[in-house]
Amino acid sequence: MESLKFIQKIPIKKTLIVILLIFVTLVTCTLLLSIIISVKSNPFIFDNISEIPSSQVGVIPGAAILRSGKISPVYRDRVDGAIALYNAGKIEKILVSGDNSSANYNEVNPAQTYLLENNIPLEDIFLDHAGFDTYSSMYRARDIFLTDSIVIVSQSFHLPRSIFIAQSLNINAVGLNADNGNYKWQNYIREILANNKALLNLIFQRKPKYLGEEIPITGDRSI
């Protein structure tokens, strides 16, 4: 009975108010961070290839692979954008960065196959098999592939965070908008939440799971 009386004395209403305030604060901070990242990155996002500045490398962040082993529509839009940049002389090399965390899942090789099918020379294609997330892709582009300037080719829902991370890592980065259709609304919600992770990674200067030896983007890609 004493324990029951103690529970009854707990100010339930005040507790709920505190929980609600914490929730509202977290949501507000998350949305504010998304706005800041968007505003900071938008001047560096281009829709037209003719307007984009020439850069050393076009970076293609990984995306889903279909059961057939081919790249998904979202991924294909990114690769097509990089092909267009290369053919326009806006980039010298292409760096495909994706998840190859197991023998049964590989995001980069199917993209390379697609690039080769579209007449991109093998010597100008570099593969990053340890780009497990956007932060790792940008970090490794800087520290492993020693990129000087990059064009990130991705969709409008992903580019602001990608550019924010890259520039925060002192990479000279711009982005090409690879939008070419209607994308799932979940992608936009995911990005809002992913911004929090990106900020924490930058604050604590997280190192990617794998680094390894340098593979200069200007060198021999067979290394």
GUTI-577941 format. One line per 10 residues: number of its first residue (from 1); their letters; for each residue x, y, z of C-alpha. Coordinates in steps of 0.1 Angstrom, whole numbers, plus 2048, in hexadecimal, padded with zeros to 3 digits. Example, Ala and Ser with C-alpha at 12.3 -4.5 7.8 and 13.67 -1.06 7.14 Angstrom:
REM GUTI-577941
1	as	87B,7D3,84E  889,7F5,847
//
This chain:
REM GUTI-577941
1	meslkfiqki	800,800,800  81C,818,808  82C,813,7E5  80A,81A,7D6  807,83A,7E9  829,844,7DD  820,83E,7B9  801,852,7BD  815,870,7CA  82B,871,7AB
11	pikktlivil	821,891,797  817,87F,777  80C,89F,766  82E,8B0,76C  841,892,760  82D,891,740  833,8B6,73B  859,8B1,73F  859,894,727  845,8A9,70E
21	lifvtlvtct	85D,8C6,711  87B,8B0,70C  86A,8A1,6ED  861,8C3,6DE  885,8CF,6E5  894,8B2,6D3  87D,8B5,6B5  883,8DB,6B3  8A9,8D6,6B5  8A7,8BB,69A
31	lllsiiisvk	893,8D0,683  8A9,8EF,689  8C8,8DA,681  8B9,8CF,661  8B1,8F3,657  8D4,8FE,65F  8E4,8E2,64B  8CC,8E9,62E  8D3,90F,62E  8F9,909,631
41	snpfifdnis	8FA,8EF,615  8E1,8FD,5FB  8F9,916,5EB  910,8F9,5E2  8F4,8E3,5D2  8F0,8E6,5AC  8D4,8D9,595  8E5,8E0,574  906,8D0,56B  910,8EF,557
51	eipssqvgvi	910,904,576  924,8EC,58C  949,8F4,592  963,8DB,585  970,8C4,59F  989,8A8,5A3  970,88C,5AC  94C,883,5AA  941,870,5C9  924,859,5C7
61	pgaailrsgk	916,84F,5E9  90A,82B,5EB  8E5,822,5EA  8D0,802,5E9  8D6,7E5,5D2  8B9,7D2,5C3  8B5,7AC,5C8  8C0,7A8,5A4  8E2,7B7,5AE  8DC,7D7,59A
71	ispvyrdrvd	8DB,7FA,5A8  8BA,808,5B4  8AA,826,5A3  8B6,83E,5BD  8D9,831,5B9  8D7,832,593  8CD,856,594  8ED,85E,5A7  903,84A,590  8F3,859,571
81	gaialynagk	8FB,87B,580  91F,872,584  921,865,561  912,886,554  92C,89A,568  949,885,55B  93D,888,537  93A,8AD,53B  95E,8AF,547  953,8BC,569
91	iekilvsgdn	965,8A0,57C  985,88B,575  97D,86D,58B  95F,85B,59A  960,84E,5BD  944,835,5C6  941,832,5EB  929,818,5FA  923,7FB,612  935,7DB,60C
101	ssanynevnp	934,7CF,630  92E,7AB,626  935,793,609  90F,792,602  90A,7B7,600  91E,7CF,5E9  912,7F1,5DF  931,7FC,5CB  938,7E1,5B2  915,7E3,5A1
111	aqtyllenni	91A,809,59E  93C,803,58E  92C,7EA,575  913,804,56C  92E,81E,567  942,807,550  923,7FF,53C  920,825,536  943,828,529  954,837,548
121	pledifldha	979,82B,547  982,813,562  9A1,827,56B  98B,844,575  975,830,58C  97F,82C,5B1  96C,816,5CA  968,81C,5EF  95A,7FC,5FE  959,80A,621
131	gfdtyssmyr	941,827,61C  929,81A,635  918,83C,63B  91B,85F,62D  934,86A,648  94B,84C,641  949,853,61B  953,877,61F  96E,870,639  97D,855,624
141	ardifltdsi	97B,86A,604  991,883,616  9A9,86C,62A  9AC,84D,614  9A6,85A,5F1  9B5,87C,5F7  99B,88E,5E3  9A1,8B3,5DD  97F,8BE,5D1  95F,8AA,5CD
151	vivsqsfhlp	93D,8AB,5BE  925,896,5D3  90A,887,5BC  8EA,87F,5CF  8C6,889,5D4  8B9,8A9,5E3  8AF,897,603  8D3,88B,609  8E9,8A6,5FB  8E6,8C0,617
161	rsifiaqsln	8F3,8A8,631  90E,89A,61A  91B,8BD,612  919,8C8,636  92E,8AA,641  947,8AE,625  94D,8D3,62A  94F,8CE,650  96B,8B5,648  97C,8D1,634
171	inavglnadn	975,8C2,612  96E,8D9,5F5  94C,8CB,5ED  92E,8D4,5D8  910,8BE,5CE  8FD,8B5,5AE  8D8,8AF,5B3  8D1,88D,5A5  8AB,88F,5AA  899,87C,58E
181	gnykwqnyir	878,871,59B  862,86E,5BA  874,860,5D8  865,851,5F7  85C,86A,613  86F,853,62B  88F,85F,61C  888,883,627  87F,878,64A  89E,863,64C
191	eilannkall	8B4,880,643  8A5,896,65E  8AF,87C,678  8D1,874,667  8DB,899,66C  8DE,893,691  8F5,876,68C  90A,88A,673  90E,8A7,68D  919,88E,6A8
201	nlifqrkpky	932,87E,690  941,8A0,689  942,8AC,6AD  953,88C,6B9  968,888,699  95E,864,695  976,84F,680  967,837,667  968,812,66F  982,80C,654
211	lgeeipitgd	99D,824,648  9BC,812,63B  9D6,81C,622  9D3,83B,60C  9C6,836,5E8  9CC,857,5D7  9B0,85F,5BF  9CB,86C,5A7  9DE,84B,5A8  9DA,828,59A
221	rsi	9B7,81B,5A2  9C3,7F7,5A1  9D3,7FB,5C3
//
